[in-house]
Amino acid sequence: MKERFLLVHGVDPVLATILSFLGRMLTGLVTGLLYTKGKIPVLLAGILTMTGVYSVNLRILGKANVGLLNKATLLNEKFLQKLPTNFPTIVVGLFFAVLIILLLAVFLNTDLGQGFIATGDNEKMARSLGINTDNMKILGLMLSNGLIGLAGGLLAQNGGYADVNMGIGTMVIGLAAIIIGEVVYGNNLTLTTRLIAIIIGSIIYRLILLLVLQLGFSTNDFRLISAIILAICMMLPLFEKKFHVRKLLKKGVAKP
């Protein structure tokens, strides 16, 4: 929420976006310390931090909802305003998606990144190789929370407002994106292609929601529709395994 506070007070949107990423990394640091040093289960540590940050966000914003109308944001830069309606959102979103994938791909191929991956794959083995797994866990939580802050900042700029409850349901979208991406592209992917598959999966999920709403359903049913679509997405691996959906699709594409 720091970024929204900065934007309201006229801070450059690029700087505000960067500070949003860095500020959110601090919450990841707190969660990591509670988990690794305080020996609190990681899920509970995350809930504790999230609960505390809710009050911090309210104190920063001053109220539950703050508008960003007539404030400088990344999406109302002059060169973006020349584009057709909704294209600024696509351009900014695509830019950050590509940038994050590239930076993560480079980072995860460094020695530090490989230690990070090893900790996630097999903590005991990583520790036997001399890797400080506690530091890797803290780093992972800081990096993931930083990306959450970045995404939240972009979402607020796109929507034109900031709300302390606007992140609710994001985990559902992320889960659906991962499942759809794996069903479409399979499990035998490199780390970089997996990241790309997740982004494509999130786009497909949103397009499905848009298509359903275009069929005439009320926006009041949005959460119900989202839950149904998520349930279907979570069953996709079962359908794919049982009916060999991917093989059928490949055969269909191969036919002249």
C-alpha positions in Angstrom: 0.0 0.0 0.0 3.0 2.3 0.3 3.0 2.9 -3.4 -0.6 4.1 -3.4 0.3 6.5 -0.6 3.2 7.8 -2.6 1.2 8.2 -5.8 -1.5 10.2 -3.9 1.3 12.6 -2.7 2.7 13.1 -6.2 5.7 10.8 -6.2 7.0 9.6 -9.6 5.1 6.4 -10.4 8.2 4.5 -11.5 9.9 5.2 -8.1 6.7 4.4 -6.3 6.4 1.1 -8.1 10.0 0.2 -7.1 9.4 1.2 -3.5 6.2 -0.9 -3.5 8.4 -3.9 -4.4 11.0 -3.1 -1.8 8.5 -2.3 0.9 6.7 -5.6 0.4 10.0 -7.5 0.6 10.1 -6.3 4.3 7.0 -8.3 5.0 8.6 -11.3 3.5 11.6 -10.8 5.7 9.4 -10.7 8.8 7.6 -13.9 7.7 10.9 -15.5 7.0 12.4 -14.6 10.4 9.2 -15.9 12.2 9.5 -19.1 10.3 13.2 -19.8 10.4 14.2 -18.2 13.7 11.0 -18.2 15.6 10.2 -21.8 14.5 6.6 -20.8 13.7 5.0 -22.9 10.9 5.3 -21.1 7.7 1.6 -20.9 7.0 0.9 -19.5 10.5 3.8 -17.1 10.1 2.3 -15.8 6.9 -1.1 -15.4 8.5 0.4 -13.5 11.4 2.3 -11.1 9.1 -0.7 -10.6 6.9 -2.8 -9.8 9.9 -0.3 -7.2 11.1 0.2 -5.7 7.7 -3.5 -5.1 7.3 -3.4 -2.6 10.2 -0.2 -1.1 8.7 -1.9 -0.6 5.4 -4.9 1.1 7.0 -2.5 3.5 8.9 -0.6 4.3 5.7 -3.7 5.0 3.6 -5.7 6.6 6.4 -8.9 4.8 5.3 -9.9 1.6 3.7 -10.2 2.9 0.1 -8.2 5.7 -1.7 -8.8 6.8 -5.2 -6.0 7.5 -7.7 -8.0 9.6 -10.2 -6.1 12.5 -11.7 -2.9 11.1 -10.2 0.2 10.3 -12.2 0.5 6.5 -12.8 2.5 4.3 -15.2 -0.6 3.8 -17.3 -1.2 7.4 -18.1 2.2 8.2 -19.4 2.0 10.3 -22.6 3.2 7.6 -25.1 0.7 5.1 -23.7 -2.2 7.6 -24.0 -1.7 7.5 -27.8 -2.7 3.8 -27.8 -6.3 2.5 -28.3 -8.5 1.9 -25.2 -7.2 -0.8 -22.9 -3.9 -1.2 -24.8 -1.9 0.7 -22.1 -2.9 -2.0 -19.6 -1.8 -4.7 -22.0 1.5 -3.0 -22.8 2.4 -2.4 -19.2 1.3 -5.8 -18.1 3.3 -7.5 -20.9 6.4 -5.4 -20.1 6.5 -6.4 -16.5 5.7 -10.0 -17.2 8.6 -10.3 -19.7 10.9 -8.3 -17.3 10.1 -10.5 -14.3 10.5 -13.8 -16.3 13.9 -12.6 -17.7 15.2 -11.5 -14.3 14.0 -14.7 -12.6 15.6 -16.8 -15.3 18.9 -15.0 -14.9 18.8 -15.1 -11.1 17.9 -18.8 -10.9 20.8 -19.8 -13.1 23.3 -18.2 -10.8 25.0 -20.1 -7.9 22.7 -18.3 -5.4 19.7 -19.2 -7.5 20.7 -22.8 -7.8 21.1 -23.0 -4.0 17.6 -21.4 -3.8 16.2 -24.2 -6.1 18.1 -26.9 -4.2 16.5 -25.8 -0.9 13.1 -26.0 -2.4 13.7 -29.4 -4.0 15.4 -31.2 -1.2 16.3 -29.3 2.0 18.3 -32.0 3.6 20.5 -32.5 0.5 20.9 -28.7 0.2 22.0 -28.5 3.8 24.5 -31.4 3.3 26.1 -29.4 0.5 26.7 -26.5 2.8 23.8 -24.3 1.7 22.3 -22.1 4.4 18.7 -23.2 3.9 17.3 -20.7 6.4 18.7 -17.9 4.4 17.3 -19.4 1.2 13.9 -19.6 2.8 14.0 -16.0 3.9 15.2 -15.0 0.4 12.4 -16.9 -1.2 9.8 -15.2 1.0 11.2 -11.8 0.4 11.3 -12.3 -3.3 7.8 -13.7 -3.5 6.4 -10.9 -1.3 8.2 -8.3 -3.3 6.5 -9.6 -6.5 3.2 -9.5 -4.7 3.8 -5.8 -3.8 4.7 -5.1 -7.4 1.6 -6.8 -8.7 -0.5 -5.0 -6.2 0.9 -1.7 -7.2 0.2 -2.3 -10.9 -3.3 -3.5 -10.0 -4.1 -0.3 -8.1 -2.8 1.9 -10.9 -4.8 0.0 -13.5 -8.0 0.1 -11.4 -7.5 3.7 -10.3 -8.0 3.0 -6.6 -6.4 1.2 -3.7 -8.4 -0.9 -1.2 -7.0 -2.9 1.7 -9.2 -5.8 0.7 -8.3 -5.8 -3.0 -5.9 -8.8 -2.7 -8.5 -11.2 -1.5 -8.9 -14.1 -4.0 -5.6 -13.6 -5.7 -4.3 -16.9 -4.5 -7.2 -18.6 -6.2 -6.3 -16.9 -9.5 -2.6 -18.0 -9.1 -3.6 -21.6 -8.4 -5.9 -21.7 -11.4 -3.1 -20.2 -13.6 -0.6 -22.8 -12.5 -3.0 -25.7 -13.1 -4.2 -24.4 -16.5 -0.6 -23.7 -17.6 0.5 -27.2 -16.7 -2.5 -28.8 -18.4 -1.9 -26.9 -21.6 1.9 -27.2 -21.7 2.5 -30.4 -19.7 4.7 -31.1 -16.7 8.1 -31.6 -18.5 9.0 -27.9 -18.7 12.1 -26.0 -17.9 11.8 -23.3 -15.2 11.6 -20.5 -17.7 8.9 -22.1 -19.8 7.0 -23.0 -16.7 6.9 -19.3 -15.7 5.7 -18.5 -19.2 3.0 -21.2 -19.0 1.8 -19.8 -15.7 1.3 -16.4 -17.2 -0.5 -17.8 -20.2 -2.6 -19.9 -17.8 -3.6 -16.7 -15.9 -4.6 -15.0 -19.2 -6.7 -18.1 -20.2 -8.4 -18.1 -16.8 -9.4 -14.4 -17.1 -10.6 -14.9 -20.7 -12.8 -17.8 -19.5 -14.3 -15.5 -16.8 -14.8 -12.7 -19.4 -16.5 -15.1 -21.8 -18.9 -16.4 -19.0 -19.8 -12.9 -18.0 -20.4 -12.0 -21.7 -23.0 -14.7 -21.8 -25.2 -12.6 -19.6 -24.5 -13.7 -16.1 -24.8 -11.0 -13.4 -21.6 -9.6 -11.8 -23.2 -10.6 -8.5 -22.5 -14.2 -9.5 -18.8 -13.4 -10.2 -17.5 -15.2 -7.1 -19.7 -18.2 -7.6 -18.6 -18.4 -11.2 -15.0 -18.0 -10.2 -15.3 -20.9 -7.7 -16.9 -23.2 -10.3 -14.3 -22.4 -12.9 -11.5 -23.0 -10.3 -13.0 -26.3 -9.4 -13.1 -27.3 -13.0 -9.5 -26.1 -13.5 -8.4 -28.2 -10.5 -10.0 -31.3 -12.1 -8.3 -30.6 -15.4 -5.3 -32.9 -14.6 -7.7 -35.7 -13.9 -9.6 -35.1 -17.2 -6.3 -34.9 -19.1 -5.1 -38.1 -17.6 -8.3 -40.0 -18.2 -9.2 -38.7 -21.6 -5.7 -37.8 -22.9 -6.9 -34.3 -23.8 -3.4 -33.1 -24.8 -2.9 -36.0 -27.2 -6.3 -35.4 -28.8 -5.4 -31.7 -29.3 -2.1 -32.6 -30.9 -3.8 -35.0 -33.3 -6.4 -32.3 -34.1 -3.6 -29.8 -34.9 -1.6 -32.3 -36.9 -4.6 -33.1 -39.2 -4.5 -31.1 -42.5 
